[in-house]
Amino acid sequence: MTTATANAETPQTGEMDSSRRTWLGAAIVAIVSAVSFTPGVTRTPTFPDETAYVAQSYYFDLLMNGRRDDWAWLEYHAYDLPPLPKYVFGAALRLAARPMPDRLTAGAWFRDIESPLVAEPSIQTARWPVVAFGIAGCLGLYALGTIGAGRSVGLTAALLLAINPLYRLHAHRAMSDVPAESLILLALAAGLLGWTRLSARQRRAMIWISLAGVLAGLAALAKLNGVLAAMVLMAWCAMGLARSVRLGLWRSALAFIAAVGMVGVASVAVFIALNPYVLARPSGVKPVAFLAPASPDAGPIERLEVMIRHRIEVSDQARERFPHNALTGPGPKLAAVLVQGFGRFGPLGPPDHDSRVAYERFDWQRDWGAILWLPLVLAGAALFGWRGRRQAEAGRPPTALALLVMTILAGVVVTAFIPLAWDRYYLSLQPSAALLGAAALVWTSAAARARWTPLPWRANRG
């Protein structure tokens, strides 16, 4: 192997490099992300859902004051929107000494979603934590890429996410999308670090697995699609279990079984502990104008079923209300994901996207980027698959395969469950696509610089 090749960070990196360059890369990601997300916080027009989230931020006071059996936890507001963003926005309002909305203000939003029920300064105050989440998400992707594919891949992927127009847009909105996405990425970064240590039978692996479970629970609290984090973690544990059984490493197999339990217990415990809606048992007289309550006698499973059914009903109602955006079958869903998800919402998409505008389903002036970006992402997937197989053959944890499984799960979940061609539903595709595209860019450019063929089967096997 030549010196140029060794220094180029080809797909032969399986663990996070702890050198100063790794921390320098993290600093670069944080700075670029902040520069990308901070402008526009005060200029971005208010989206109706922002008002709903901030109007329901009074749940922060209920949680902090220990009022876990208050009637408010069974009101429609408690299960209509996920709780974690409301807590975060409420904390921001308190820190900024902004007035806290009440439940009657929150209820008024459902009668007129365009009504300015919350003052603009309060909306802007609530956006700053989302900016912080956006930066944290880029750092999480940097960590994922660095652990699994090398520092250069992680850095390139994080910078691609930082400049992604869709991610930047939602990093300016006081909603749940970017907080959920960032927590998914942080959970998976901790999980991949724990998974590699568990695969290598190193100490402290379960500490990282536990942290991943906690973050996965927070991701689900931020938005229901945050369950994707737990799904990926479970898939990784299944990979580790299968590998351990195949190699006859029975203690390692038991450790992966324990890891599955740890992720499940930690994520569910966090979700229930920070969501009093699940267990609240209010007593006394209900408040006036109480809106669509859940049953006070219902058990936790029944209440979770109510919440899930509600989200399905909301999606169905949105399909009826916005038929031009409805995606009703596998064909339209797949076409929308491939064209819009990698076109207008990829890194080459237009910077002027506005969620309030009814764009054409397919518009090559906005989606032309898919022609370049999608093949690059597919090339990265092929490289990850090849690299993961080589890692497994060498007896090392196949981190590249783990990242490929993550991207496949994200793509399958988004394509299967996307109800409408709305920008927010494509957000979960962007980090994985950035990781694959970054790998293709970094590894092929490294091969070109070293004057060796980029074809995997002729790469140096050392």
N, C-alpha and C positions, 0 to 999 in steps of 0.2 A: 504494500500500500504506500502510495506516495505521501509526502508531507502535506501537499495541498489537499489530498483527499482526506487525510486524517483530521485536518483542521477545519474541514468544510461542513462538519455536522451533517453527514449523510444519515440515512435511517438506521444507524447502528447505535443510537443513544437510547437506553432503556430506563435510566433513572435520572432524577433531577441533578444537574450539575450544581454543586453548592459553592461554586467560585463566586468571586465578586462580580463577574460578568452576569451571572444569573440575577443578582440583586440590582445591578445596573439596568438590566432589561426590564425588571419590574418597575423601576423608577421611570423609565422611558414610557412604558405602557400607561402608568398612572398620569404622567404629565400630558401625553398626547390625548388620552381619554378626557381629561379635564378640559383641555383646550377645545376639544371637539364638542363636548356636551354643554359646557357652561354658556356659550353665547346662545341667545334665543330663549333662555328660561323666562325672561320677562316679556318677550315679544311674541311668543307663540300664542295664537288665539286659543281661548279656552274651549276644550272639547266637552260636550255635555256630561260624559261619564266622570270627568274630573270633579264636577260639582257634586255628583252623587257620592263619590268617595269622601270628599272633604266634609260634606254635610253629615255623613255618618261617623265622623271622627270622634264624636262624644263617647264612643265605646272605649276609647283610651282611658277616660276618667273612671268609667265603671270598672274596668280591669284593675287599674292602679289603686282604686279605693276598696278593692276586695268585694265588690257587689256582684258576686258570681251567680246569685239566685235572683237577680233583678228581673222583672217582667220584660225588660227591654231585650234580653237575650232570646226571647221566644217570638219577638216581633219579626215581621217580614224582613226588615232591614238586616237582621242578624244573620240570615242565611241567604239573602239575595246577593250580597257581595262578600268576598273573602275577608276575614278579620285583620290579618297582619297589616296590610296597607293602611287600614283605618287607624290602627294603633300608632303606626309610624307618623301619619299625618297629624293625628291628635297631639303626639309628643312635640312635633315641630311647631304647631300652633301655640302650645303652652310655652315652649322655649322662647318664641318670638313675641309672647304676650298678645297674641291675637285672640279675638273673641271665639269661643267654642260654640259651634252650632248645637241645636237640640233636636230631639226626635221629631218634633212637629215640623221643623225646617226640612229634615230629611224626608218626611212623608210628603211634603209639598212638591218635591222633585218629581214624583211619579205622576203628578197631575199635569206638569209642564216641564219637560226635561230641558227646555231652552231657557227657563227662567233663571235670572242671575241671583240665586238664593244666597250665594256665598260671595263675599267681596273679593275683587280681583287680587288685592294684596295677600289674602289668605290662600288663594289658589297658588300664587307664585311662591309663597312660603312652603307649601306642601310639596312643591316640585323639587326643592333642593335635596331632600333625602333620596329622591329618585335618581338625581344626578349622581349621588354617592353610590347608589346601588349599581348604576351603569358602569362606573369606574371599577367597582368590585367585580362585576361580571367579566370585564375585560381582563382583570388580573386573574380571575379564576380560569379563564380560557388559556391565558399565558401559562399558568401552572400546569393545566392539563396537557398542553402541547409539549411543554418542557419535560415533564415526567415521562410522557409516552413516546415522544418522537424527537426530542432535542430542542435546545434553547432557541435556535433560529426558527424552527417551525412554530414553536409557541409564541415567539415575538411577532412573527409575521401574521399569524392567525389573529392575535389580539389586536394588532394595528388594523387589520382588515375589518374586524368587528367594530373598532372605534370609529371608523369612517363610514360604516355601513349606514346609508340614509334612513332605513327603517329603524334600526337600533337607536340612532341619534334622535329621530322623531319621538320615539316613545320614552327616551331618557329625559324628555322635556315635559312629560305628562304625569300628573298626579294620579296614576292608576296602578294596577297590579302587575302589568305585563313585564316590565323591566325588573322590578323586585323579584318576581318569581323566576325569571330567566337567570338572574345573577345568582340566586340561591341554588338553583339547579347546578350551575357551573361550579360553584364553590363546593357543593356537596360531592360532586363527581371528582373534583380535584383531590379533596381529602380521601375519597373512596379509592381512587386509583393509587394514591400513595400507600394507603393501607393494604390494598390488594397486592401490590408489588412486594411489599414487605412480608405479607402473609405467604405469597407464592415462594419467596426466598427463605421462608421460615426464620424471619428476623423478629426481634423483640419490638414491642410497642405498636405492632400492627393493629391490634384491637382498639387502641386509643384513637387511631385515625378512622377506623371503621365506625366506632361509636360517634365520633364527630360528624362523619358523613351522614349517619342516621339522623342525628339532631338537625342538621342542615336540610336534609330531605323532608323532615317534618315541617320545618319552617317554610320550605318551598311550597308544600301542599297548602299551608296556611295562607300563603300569598296568592295562590290561584290553584284551582283543582288540577290543571295540567302539570303542576309541580310534582305530581305523583310520578312523572317520568323519571325523576331522580332516583326514587326507590326502585323503579322497574329496571333501570340500568344497573344499579348496585346489585340487585338480585341476580341479574344476568351474569355479571362479572363473577359473583360468588359461585354460580352454577358452572361457569367455565373453569374456575379454580378447582372446584370439587371434581369435575370430570377429569381434569389433568392429573390431579393427585391420585385418583382411583386408577387411572391408566398406568401411572408410574409406580403404583403400590405404596404410595406415601400416605398411610392410613392416619397418622397423627395430623398431617396437613389436611386430609379430607375432613376430619372431625373439626378442625379449626375453621374451615370454610362453612360447615354446617352451623357452627356457633356464630359465624359472621352473619349468616342469613337471619338468625334469630335476633342478633344485636341490632341490625338495621331495622327489622320489623318492629321490635319493641321500642327502640329509641324514637323512630319516626312517629309511631302511633301515640306514644306517651306525650311527645311534644305537641302533636296536633290536638289531643284532647285537653291537655293542661292549659293551652292558650286559646281554647275555643269553648267558652262556657256554654254556648248554645247546645253542645252535645249532652251535658249533664245537668243543666240548670233546673231547679225545682222551685219556682216562685210560689209565693203564697200571698194571701190578701186580695185586695181589689185591683183589677187591671186598670192601667191608666186610661184616660179618655182618648178617643180617636185611635184606638189600638188597631194596627193594620195587620190583617191576615196572620194571626198567630199560629205557631206550631203548638201541638198538644202538650200541655204541661205533664201529662201522664205517660207520654211516649218514652220509650227507652232509647239508649244511644244508637243502636242499629237502625231503628225506625227513623230517628231524626236525620241520620246520615243519608238514608234512602230518600227522605223528603228533599234534602239539599241536592242530591244528584238528580232526582226527577225534576226538580225546579230548573236546574241548568239545562236539561234536555228540553223542557217546555219553552224556556226562553229562546233557545236556538230555533225551535220549530216556529215560534211566533215571529222571530226575526226573518225566517225564510218567507213566511207569508207576507210580511210587511215590506220586505225588500226582495221581490222575486228576481230582479235583474242580477242580484248577487248570490242567489241561492245555488248551492252545489248539492245535487240530489243523488248522484250515482258515482260509481268508481271511475268511469271514464272522464266526466267533467272534473272530478276532484283531482285525478292524476294530471290532467292537462293543465289545470290551474296551478298546481304545485310546481310542475316542471317549467312552465312559462313565466308565471308571475313570481313564484318563489325564488327563481334563479335569474329573473329578468329585472323587473322594476324594483324588486325588494332585495336584490343582491347588491354587492359593492359597486357595481357599474350602473345601478339604477339612478333615475333622476333625483336631484336633491329637493325638488319642489313638490313632492307628494303631499297631498292634503286629504286626510281621511274623510272630510265632509263632502268631497267632490265625487260624483258618480262617474268614474272613468269607465271606458270600454273594457270588457273582459280581457280581450287580447288586443294590444296596441303596440306594434313593433317600434314605434317611436319611443315608447317607454320600456319595452321588453327586449330590445335588441341585445342587451348585455347577456342574456341567457345563451346566445350563440357562442360566446367566448367563455363564460363562466361555468356553464354546466359541463362541457367536456373537460375543463381543468379539474373540476371537482371529481368527476368520474375517474380521471387519471390518478388523482390522489387516492381514491378508494382502492384502485388496483395496486398502487404502491404500498398502501397500508396492509392489504391482504398478503402481498408477497413478503413484506418485512415481518409481519406477524408469524408467518409460517417458518421463516428462517430463524426467528427468535425461539420458537418452540422446538425446532430441530436442534438448536444449540443448547437446549436445556434452560433457557432463560424465560422469565415471565413474558408472555407475548403481549406486551402493552399495546403494540400496534393493532393487534386483533381486538383488544378490548376497546380501543377508540373506534374501530370500525363497527363493532357491535353497537356502540353508543350512537353513531351516526345513522345506522340502519334502523334502530328502534325509534329515533326521533323522526325519521322520514316516514316510517310506517304509521306511527301514531298520528302525526299531522295529517297525512293523506287519508287515513281511515276516518278521522273524527272531524275534519274541517267542515263546518256547516255552511259558511258563506265565504265569498272571495273578499274578505276584509283583511286589511293589512296586519292587524294584530295576530291573526291566526298563523301567519307565516314566520313569526318571530323566532320560534323554536328551531327553525331550519337553519338560521343564519350562523350560529356558532359552529355547528358541525361542518357546514359547508365551508366556512372560513378555515377550519382546521385541515380539511382535505385539500382545498385549493392552495393553502400555504405549503403543505407538504409537496405538492406537485411543483410549485414554484421554486422552493428551496432546494429540493433534492435534484431536480433537473438542472438548475443553474449551478449547483455544486459540481455535478458531473461535467458540465460544459467547461467550467473553470479549470478543472483538473485534467481536461482533455482525455476523458474516458467515456465510453459509451454509456448512456443512461439506461440501457436495457437491463432490467433487474437480473436476468439469468446470466449476464456476462459481467456483473459487478464483482469486485474483489470480495472473496469469501472470508477474508480474515476479519 
